[in-house]
Amino acid sequence: MPATGVLEVPPVSQSLDEALPARYVDAVHDGVKGKRSEQFGTLVSICMATQLRGWSRERTESHVCDPLKSGLWRQLSVDHKGKEFPVGSAARAFNDAWSKAQEHLSDPYNSYDMRQKAVEEAFAVVDLLDDPDLDMGLNEPQRATLCYVASEIARRERTAVTCPTREVEAATGFNRQRIRTALAKLVELRWLLKLSSGQSGAKHGKAAIYALGPRAQ
């Protein structure tokens, strides 16, 4: 990831299929498992995908906001108990998602090309870690922690991800101190880049943010 310079968001590629990826088609039709925040996050991703493919807001809205065909839209219209939200709540969610998608795509450090490159690199790192005969010079906590970061980058399709300690603990099976030591070593070895140190605190704490480092690119 370049440290200087301004990147422009690339125009919609003529080779990019106008049709939505199957996972987004399924998400619209079947809905999304999880909390409302995850449903909204998927809606933002869908809006980003349609904007990248040149879809208009109206076309996207007609595709996503059909209560008869869109399971995701029906989910956004009710709370976790199935009680309907006030009229207009789901429409506001779509408006917010469309605007959020525009913000993400206008961020030069989150361009589509950069995210695709990061995902490809993340998959490559996971493949390396899956090879038991390859000596990467990493101990088990370091390998597990690097695998977590790479897997999250691939899953979220982001150039960088937060690393909440509790989530890394649950994913790797190692305790907090070993994870912190592993993250520090991975940064030292240039497998990872630490973009933000985060902020401790029960109410307003923020997890540190990491990206793949030069050795992973």
N, C-alpha and C positions, 0 to 999 in steps of 0.2 A: 504494500500500500504506500503510495508516494506521500512523503512528508510535506512537500510544497507543491504549489501550482494549483490551478483551478481546472477542474474537469467539467465538461458540459454533459448534460444528460443526453444520451444518444437519441435520435429520432426513432420512430417505430421502424424496425427492420422490415424490408420488403419480403424477406425470407421467413419472417415470423408468421406462423399459421394464425389466421384470424380467429379460428376456433379456440375456445378456452381449453386448457389442459383438463384431462379427464378427472383429476382429483378435485378441481373446482366445480366441474359439472356435477359430480357426485355430491359435493358439499351443498350446492344449491338445492339439489333435488331431495337429498336424504337428511340434510341438517348436519350439525356438528356436535359431537359428544363433548361434554364439559360445561363449564360455567358460561355465563353471558359474556364475560370478557374474552373467552376463547372464541365464542361465536362472532363477536364483533371483530376480533383480530382476523378471523378468516374472511369476514366481509371486506375488510380493508385490503387484504391480499387479493381478493377477487376483483375489487375496483382497480387495483394497480394493474392486474393482468389485463383487464378490458381496456384500460387507458393505453397500455403499451401496444395493444392490438388495434388501436384506432377506433374503438367503440365510442359512441357518444354517450353522454350521461343518460339520455332518454332510452337508448337501447339497453344499456346496463340495467336501468331501473325496471324496465319491462321484463327483463330476464330474471332478475333477482326478487322483485317485489310482487310476484304473483302468488297470492295466498292459496290458490288451488294447486299450483305446481311446485312451489318452493317451500321445502321443509325448513330451510334456514330462515325464511321470512316468517313462517309460523312460529319458530322458536323465539325470534326477536320480538314477537307480538305478545308474548306471555312471560310471566315470571316463573321461577323454579317450581312453583306449586301448580302451574297451569292456569293461573288467573290472568286474564287479559289486562295488558297495560292500557293506560288512557289512550284514546284515539290520537293518532299522530306520533306516538312514541317510536314505533318502528320506522316511520318515515324520517324522523329526526336522526335515528341511528344510521340510516342510509346516507343522509346528507353529511353527517359527521364523517362517515367512512370514506365517502367520495372526496371530501376536503383533505382528510388525512392521507389518502392515497396520493393526491396531488402534491402534498408537502413532501412525502417520502421520495417521490420521483423527481422533485425539483432539487433535492439535496445532492450536490455533486459528489459527495462521498458515499452515496447510497444508490448510485446509478445501476441500471439493470446489468450492464456488462460487468461492473465490479462485483455485484452480488453473485452472478453466475460464475465468475472466476473463483471467488471465495468458496463457493459450494463445491466446485470441481476439485480445488485444492484440499478441502476438508475430506471429501471421499477418498482422495489419494492417501491422506494421512491415516485414515481408518484402515485402509487396505494394508499399509505398512505395519500398523500395530497388530493386525490380524495374522501376520506372518511370524510364527513362533521361532523360526530359524534366523530371523533378521535381528542383528544386534544394533540397536539404536542408541546404546549407552544410557538407557533409562531404567530406573528401578520400577517395581510394580506400581507404587502410588503415582509416580510420574507418568507412566504409560496409561494408567486408568484415567488420570486427570486430563491428559492430553486428548484421550479418546472422547471424554465427555465434551470438551470444548469443540472439537472437530465435529462430533455428532450433532451438537446443538446448532452450529453454524449451518450444517447441511439441512437439518430439520426446519430451522426458522428461515433459511434462505437469506441470511444476513452476513455482512462483512465482519461484524463483531457481535458478541453476545455477553450478557451478564452472567456471572457465575455465583449465584447464591450458595453459600457454604452448605446449608442444609440439603439443598438439591444435589450438590456434588457428593456429599456424604452418602445420601441415599443411593445414588447411581454407582458409586465406586466401592462402598463398604469400608472406606478408610475414615478415620476420625478427622476432626477439624484441623488439628495441628499438622498432621501429615499432609493434608490437602494444601494448607497454606505453604508449607515447606516445598511441596511439589510444584505449586504455581510459581513460587519465587525462583526455583531452579530452572523451570521451563522457560521463564523469561530470561534468566541468565544465559541459558544455552541457545537462546534465540528461536526456540520452537514456538513461543508465544510473544505477543506484544501486549503490554498492559496499558490500556488507553485511559483508564480511570481507576483511581484507588477506592472509589466508593465512599460510603459514609456509614458509620456504625450508629446503632440506636434502634430501640424496639419499635418506635412509631414511625420515625422518618428515615430509617436506615436505607441505604442504597447499596446494591451489590457492585463489586468491581467489574469492569468491562474488559474483555480480552479479545484479541484478534490473532489469527495465525501469524507467526513470525517469519523471518527470511528463510529459515531452514525448512519451513513447510511449504514454501512457494516455488 
